[in-house]
Amino acid sequence: DFKPYLSLPPNVQSIVGHGFTEILNNAIDHSTGSSVFVWADQDEKSITLVISDDGVGIFAKIALALGLPDMRQALFELSKGKLTTDHSKHTGEGIFFTSRMFDLFDISANGLRYNHSAHSPNDWLQESDGIFPEGTAVFMQTALKSQRTTSEVYAQFTNTPEDYDFSKTIVPMKLATYGDEQLISRSQAKRLIARFDRFKTIILDFDGVSEIGQAFADELFRVYSSEHPDVELLPSNMTAQVERMWLRASAPRSS
């Protein structure tokens, strides 16, 4: 219905086709809604898609399925990738990869809004009523001059050219904090590391996190690392304080 009216470079056409089918299929399979609203717009600079359903809302669905105490944690889990409430039909990789293909990717549901931008180092979360009163709304936009390709995005999150498994992810540590809280406790670290063992390499992006506590660092970098030696944790964008805590927790202990 849309394609005959659009004029897109091949790489952008592939990205738009991926995003459209992925998000629409998610609405069909997961939302439990009865209708889907789809809107597309192309101007001289960009292509924009909006897909919205009238279902239960993606964050509420994930929180209920995984028994999470807070819907904001559902969003954090979603940002890691490999998360699905129906393993028989989905790998849990679709939304993660789609969010990395577009210049701007935005999800609004259940009074929360998640935003990922290729032009910003930070993913962010805010309380928001959203565009529609019910369900989930997904906004996707990319520039027509984008050089990004779907294959490059997939390759970015695999460890070797021969490895076609989704084995590497980037975790925005800022999303692990709720409100003004700091990352200080073992319980916060345990909340963070849920499903880390599904990956081989995890880049912990500390951008926006000024400091962490000793117990948090110890649980993450010593306890978890010793119990999961096959999972590589790579911290990045650390402040001096975060780096000291990382080095202290990672230092060899005498017997």
C-alpha positions in Angstrom: 0.0 0.0 0.0 2.8 2.4 0.9 5.7 1.4 -1.3 4.4 2.7 -4.7 4.2 6.2 -3.3 7.7 6.3 -1.7 11.0 7.0 -3.4 13.8 5.6 -1.2 17.4 4.7 -1.6 17.8 0.8 -1.5 19.4 0.8 2.0 16.7 3.1 3.4 14.0 1.0 1.7 15.4 -2.1 3.4 15.4 -0.3 6.8 11.9 1.0 6.4 10.6 -2.5 5.2 12.2 -4.1 8.2 10.8 -1.6 10.7 7.3 -1.7 9.3 7.0 -5.5 9.2 8.7 -6.0 12.6 6.6 -3.6 14.6 3.4 -4.5 12.8 4.0 -8.2 13.5 4.7 -7.4 17.2 1.4 -5.6 17.4 -0.4 -8.5 15.8 1.2 -11.2 17.9 1.7 -9.4 21.3 -0.6 -6.5 21.8 -4.0 -8.4 22.4 -5.5 -5.3 20.7 -8.2 -5.2 18.0 -6.9 -2.6 15.6 -3.6 -1.0 14.4 -3.1 2.5 13.1 -0.3 3.0 10.5 1.0 6.3 9.2 3.8 7.0 6.8 5.3 10.3 5.5 8.2 11.1 3.3 9.5 14.6 2.6 12.7 15.8 0.9 14.8 14.9 3.9 13.4 11.9 5.8 10.9 9.1 6.0 8.7 8.6 9.1 6.6 5.7 10.2 4.1 5.5 13.1 2.5 2.2 14.1 0.1 2.2 17.0 -2.2 -0.5 18.5 -5.0 -0.4 21.1 -3.7 -3.3 23.2 -2.4 -3.7 26.7 0.8 -1.7 26.2 4.3 -3.3 25.7 5.7 -2.3 29.1 2.8 -3.7 31.0 2.9 -6.9 28.9 6.6 -7.5 29.6 6.3 -6.7 33.3 3.5 -9.1 33.7 5.1 -11.9 31.7 8.4 -11.6 33.6 7.0 -10.8 37.0 8.8 -7.5 37.2 7.9 -5.1 40.0 8.1 -2.0 37.9 7.2 -1.3 34.3 10.3 0.9 34.0 12.4 -2.3 34.5 10.5 -3.8 31.5 11.8 -1.0 29.4 15.3 -1.5 30.6 15.1 -5.2 29.8 13.8 -4.3 26.4 16.8 -2.1 25.7 19.1 -5.1 26.2 17.6 -7.1 23.4 16.7 -10.9 23.3 13.5 -10.2 25.2 10.2 -11.7 24.1 7.0 -12.9 25.8 6.5 -15.6 23.1 9.6 -17.6 22.4 7.7 -19.9 20.0 7.2 -17.1 17.5 9.9 -14.5 18.2 13.6 -14.3 19.1 13.4 -11.1 21.1 15.8 -9.4 18.8 13.4 -7.5 16.5 12.8 -4.3 18.5 16.4 -4.0 19.6 17.7 -4.2 16.0 15.0 -2.0 14.6 15.8 0.7 17.2 19.4 0.7 16.0 18.5 0.9 12.3 16.6 4.2 12.4 18.0 7.6 13.2 15.2 8.0 15.8 13.2 5.3 17.5 10.5 6.1 20.1 8.1 3.8 22.0 5.2 5.2 24.1 3.0 2.9 26.3 1.6 2.6 29.8 2.5 6.2 30.7 6.2 5.7 29.7 8.2 6.8 26.8 11.5 5.3 25.6 13.7 7.1 23.0 16.8 5.9 21.2 18.5 8.4 18.8 21.5 7.7 16.6 22.6 11.3 17.2 22.7 11.0 21.0 24.9 9.0 23.3 22.0 8.4 25.8 18.8 6.4 25.5 16.2 8.0 27.8 13.0 7.3 29.6 10.4 9.7 30.8 6.8 9.6 32.1 4.5 10.6 29.3 0.8 10.2 28.4 1.9 9.4 24.8 0.1 10.2 21.5 -2.7 7.7 22.0 -4.6 6.9 25.2 -4.2 3.1 24.9 -1.8 0.5 23.7 1.6 1.0 22.2 2.8 3.7 19.7 6.1 3.3 17.9 7.7 6.2 16.0 10.5 5.6 13.6 12.4 8.1 11.4 15.5 8.1 9.3 17.2 10.5 6.9 17.0 9.7 3.2 20.7 10.3 3.0 21.5 7.7 5.7 24.3 5.4 4.8 23.3 2.8 7.4 22.4 -0.7 6.2 20.5 -3.5 7.9 23.5 -5.8 7.5 25.8 -3.3 9.2 23.5 -3.0 12.2 23.4 -6.8 12.5 27.1 -7.1 12.2 27.6 -4.4 14.9 26.1 -6.8 17.5 27.9 -10.0 16.5 31.4 -10.9 17.6 32.9 -12.1 14.4 31.9 -11.9 10.7 31.2 -15.7 10.8 29.0 -15.4 13.9 25.4 -14.8 13.0 24.1 -15.1 16.5 23.0 -11.9 18.4 25.8 -12.2 20.9 26.8 -8.7 21.8 24.7 -5.9 23.3 25.1 -2.4 24.7 23.4 -1.7 28.0 22.7 2.0 28.8 23.4 2.0 32.5 21.5 5.3 33.0 18.3 3.3 32.4 19.1 1.1 35.4 18.4 4.1 37.7 14.9 5.2 38.7 14.4 8.9 39.3 17.3 10.3 41.3 18.6 7.1 42.7 22.2 6.1 42.5 23.6 2.6 41.5 24.8 1.6 45.0 23.3 -1.7 46.1 23.6 -5.4 45.3 19.9 -5.7 44.6 20.3 -3.1 41.9 23.1 -5.0 40.3 21.1 -8.2 40.4 18.2 -6.4 38.7 20.7 -5.2 36.1 22.3 -8.5 35.2 19.1 -10.4 34.5 19.5 -12.3 31.2 23.2 -11.2 30.8 24.0 -14.8 30.3 22.3 -14.8 26.9 25.1 -12.8 25.5 28.8 -13.3 25.0 29.9 -9.6 25.2 28.1 -6.8 27.0 29.2 -3.2 26.7 28.1 -1.3 29.9 27.7 2.3 28.8 28.1 4.4 31.9 27.4 7.7 30.1 25.2 9.9 32.4 26.2 7.9 35.5 28.6 9.9 37.7 29.2 7.3 40.4 28.4 3.8 41.6 28.6 2.1 45.1 31.1 -0.5 46.3 28.4 -3.2 46.7 27.0 -2.6 43.3 30.4 -2.8 41.7 31.4 -5.9 43.6 28.2 -7.7 42.7 28.5 -6.8 39.0 32.3 -7.0 38.3 33.5 -9.6 40.8 30.6 -11.9 41.8 28.8 -12.0 38.5 32.1 -12.2 36.5 33.4 -15.0 38.6 30.2 -17.0 38.2 29.9 -16.3 34.5 33.4 -16.4 33.1 32.1 -16.8 29.5 30.3 -13.5 29.6 32.6 -10.5 28.9 31.7 -7.2 30.6 33.2 -4.2 28.9 32.5 -0.9 30.8 32.7 2.3 28.7 32.3 6.1 29.2 33.3 5.8 32.9 33.9 8.7 35.2 37.0 8.6 37.4 35.0 7.4 40.3 33.2 4.6 38.4 36.6 3.5 37.0 38.1 3.2 40.5 35.2 1.1 41.6 35.5 -1.1 38.5 39.2 -1.6 39.1 38.8 -2.3 42.8 36.1 -4.9 42.2 38.0 -6.5 39.3 41.3 -6.7 41.2 42.5 -10.2 42.0 41.8 -11.3 45.5 44.4 -13.2 47.6 43.4 -16.6 48.8 
